[in-house]
Amino acid sequence: MSEQTPEHNLLTEDVRELLRLITQTDITELSLERGDAKIHVKRTPYAVAAPVVVTSGVAAAPAASSAETPAASIGQPITSPMVGTFYASPSPKDPPYVKVGDEVHPGDVIGIVEAMKMMNEIESEIHGRVAVIHVENSQPVEYGQVLISIVPLD
C-alpha cells in the first residue's frame, strides 16, 4: 500500500542532499525540479559579525559564576553561532580539539555544536592562545554564548 517508486526514492535522496548542502555550506537557498516535483529550500544565514554574550536561564553554582565572570573579559570570545550541544572532541574517545594554553590559528576547529543531529564545526577566527574554555563537553549552549576566549598573538 505504501509502495515507493524509484522516482520517490530519487527525490528522497535529492532532499537529503539539499539539506546536507544547505547546512554544511554557506549556501542559503536551493531549488530542485524533477518532473512535476519541485523543492525549494531556504535558510536564514547566521549572523556572526559581532560576538554576543547571552546569559543562560539556568542558574550556575555561585563559585563557578564568580570564577567565570572575570575570565569572560580575557581575550577575544568565540561564540556559538546556534543553539545546540557543545562537544569538545570529535568523539568521546578522542582528545579535545583545544585545551587552555593551546595555540590556535584561523580555521582551526575548537569544538562542535550539534544542532538537529547535524555536527557543526566551530572554528577559530584569529591566531592566538586559548585562555579560557567557558563550556564543558556535552553542555547545551545558546546562540551567542561564549564557548572559549582566545588571547590574540598577532
N, C-alpha and C positions, 0 to 999 in steps of 0.2 A: 504494500500500500504506500509506503514512503520510499519507493524505489527512486534512486537518484540517477540521472542521466550523465553521460560523460561531460556534457556541456555544463551541468550543475557543478560537477567536481572541478572542472577547469575554472569556473567562476569563483568557487570557494577558495581555490589556491591563489587566484588573482587577488581576491580581497585580502587574504593573509599577507601576500607580498606587498600590496599597497600599504597596509597598516605597518608592516615592518619598515618599509622605506620612509614613511612619514614620521615614525617615532625614532628612527635611528639616524636620520639625516636632518639637514636644515630645510628640507622641502616642507612647505606649509600647505600645499594644495595639489591634488592629483585627481585626474578623471580617467575612466576606462569605459569603453563601449565594446561589447561583444554581441553581435546580433541585435536583439531587442533589449538586452540588458545594459543598463547604464549605471555606473557607480561614480560618485563624486565624494572625495574625502578631503576635508579641510580642517586644519588645526590652527589654533591661535598660538603664534610663537611666544616663547617665554621671554619676558623682559629681564635681562640680567645686567643692564647697563650700570646700575649703581647698587652696591651691596646694601641690603636692608636687614636690620636685626629685628626678628619677630620673637616676642616672648611667648613661651608655651603657656597654655591654660593649666598645665599640670604643675602643682607646687613642688619645688625641689627641697631637699633637706637643707636647713639653714647653713650648715658648714659648706656644702657644695655650692650653694648660691653665692655666699660671700667670697669663696675662693675663685669662682668663675667671673665675677664682676670686674675685678681689675684686669684679669687676663684678656678679657674681650677687647681691651684697648691696645693690646700688644700686637703690633704688626698689622698686616692687611688681611681682612677676613675673606674666606671663601665661603659663600653661602649656598644653600640648597636651592636649585632652580625649580623645585617642585615639592609637593607633599609626597612622602613615601617612607621607606625604611632604609636607614643608612647601614651599609656594610663596609667594614674596614679592609676586607680582603676579598679576592675573587671566589674563595670557597672557605668553609670552616677549617680545613686542614692547611690552608696556605697562610704564610705570614702576612701581616698588614701591608698595604701599599706604602704607607709612610708611618714614621714614628717621630716623636718630639726630637728635634736636633737634626733630622734628615734634611739634606739639601734637595730642593725641587726646582725644576725648570718649567717654562711654559709648555703645556701639553702633557706633563706627567700626570698620571691618574693618581688621585689622592683618596679615592673611595668610590663607592657605588650607591646610588639611590634607586631602590626598587619601587616602581610605581605601576600598578595594574599588571603585575607579572612581567614587566619589562625592566631589564637591568640597564641603568643609565650611568655611564662612567662620568665622574666629576673630575675635571682636570684643573691643574694649577694654571693661573693666567700670568704668573710672574715667576721670576727667578728669585729664590730666597731660601730661608731655613724655617722649618716647621717649629713654631714657638709654642702653640697650644692646640691640642685636639679637644674640641668642645663637646663632642658627642661620643657615645660608646657604640660598639658593634651591636647591630640588630636594634638600634634605638629608632623609634618613629621620629621623623623630622617634619617640620613645616616649611612651606615656601619662604625663602629669605632667611631661614635660621642659619646662624654661623656654624659651620662644620669644623673648620680649622682656621688658625691665624698663622700667617707667614710673615716673617721679618724680611723685607727686601734686601738682596745682596748687591744689586746693581745700582 
